[in-house]
């Protein structure tokens, strides 16, 4: 039977088991939306901006482990995806993004809403392709889903011209995929694993460094069991956080730029760094020449290109984290000479925890600990900046809990839409988003989506009225010159102000009134005693989001900190504010 | 630290729209130092073959190969740097406003260099040289020395294929 391209598109999504489609219509996608009209096989969600849309699909994918699917129109619809595609690419999130396109006969004519989105996205996605012939459509969609979810997962873009949408063709959707240039690695090199096992057995100070790859592969339980079997301590990157329960005795903490003292000390002092699923980016390593310089390094990664790229390793192993951890578990024996090492790190962790001074009425630590107390299991999303770092520092992850954060690209505006995607994909779990007042405003329009979809998200805004992370750097490294970081600043303010006080203009918007305008409850919290009650009220709103604005110290800092270019051992743990 | 040197790659890629942009974009986006890139269809019309020369240290070169290998559009990556291969580049040199005695010199030099005179008028001609890059470098140097203001040079970038019994690079 001959069917239209749009009908094959719908059939393909059904066959791929898609249950949620994040979609925003437009002129070059209207035929696809016509085919979706009345479709009940999956939920079609209409966000309020394509950037919010793609972050929602990303949050859905991270929360469920399934592939997030986007559909937008050509031109601006497509370009609005770009930040979200890059975000997903850097954090290895499987997405398939369909973009409408002008008819093939018009491509290259600078037609209305025409843009070369495949060209734009080529360097920021796993694969991008334009469907140029109707007979290729089924194969291309099948390949897109396969490429997105296999190997190192990532976003795939399929550009879908209007004439192909309407062309009649075969109704067959292929069952098999064969791509001659794409064969994701399978299996593990046992010889390399044995070498690693020998090194571990003889190490005096062995350490596991767990990255996001472990969470993506679903290898957290295996990793926990492996660490327990060997008695080897574990540190994580922020993307690896949650692989072990954060209250596990062998879990030393997050390492890197804002890691705890014990974790960064562990990396600096270990003699075997056994790393799994991390690409050793600059936020992790600090000064490269000083990174783990006493250690032999074993590196397991699904992506050969991530191995020996930033850090030259001694034992490279290209493999899926889950399979590698399982196989390694079978052959590994506890280190023979590591007495006292784990205990020393545990003692250091207890002695030098990350702790903010409990000054003033309300600290970010109070808020994140409030989340820990009120939500024993939850999916927590963050924006980027101080809110993100405080969350990664203080959030407890237990059981099915997950942390979704833009770790690689560092995308402000990620938190709220990602929470929407997570809530749609995991209705069984409470979802909490943590944003700063800056990042929240980058995608605040998505409150409407959360309301329309009846999603009970607890939306937390940590309001310091600054772009706080940049402000902190300006304070610490730029002599307190607060250039363009104050969100209260108005036309009448002094050009050189770096001294917030009671005379500052009022903040806009009023987030509580903003919440009310969306017909939802908005709560302003100014004291730590009010935190629990605010979360209780949020949890009582079962069919709508609740916005909680926390007014925090305007100049609260994230500490410890490894200043850019410093070695991990050169952490700043205290910062004395001048004249304060 | 190992030093940067010249490297050769031969790629089998999908013969599709955008593949050249993908590969060249990978080099520019990651700041790899690309020297030359040639591409053409193979005996299989769905496959193109690229010959790439670049400069880089061992670590960078390993990364380039890995990045190319992980591209969906790349079917196979061959490292020709230290393999026996045949490698040739085409070079055209157009010379004009030649006097009679200069013309004679060009014909003599072409015969010595083993370069073909492929087109001719009374005061102009075109030389065609199919040789290795370094031979073409030398030939070009000679004509630049004597005819710089009256010449045009067009180089194609090298193509390479693995040897059977002997090599020529």
Interface residues (C-beta under 8 A of the other chain):
Chain A: X118 X119 X122 X123 X126 X127 X128 X130 X132 X147 X152 X179 X180 X181 X182 X303 X304 X305 X308 X309 X312
Chain B: X13 X14 X17 X18 X21 X22 X25 X26 X29 X59 X62 X63 X66 X67 X69 X70 X71 X72 X73 X74 X75 X76
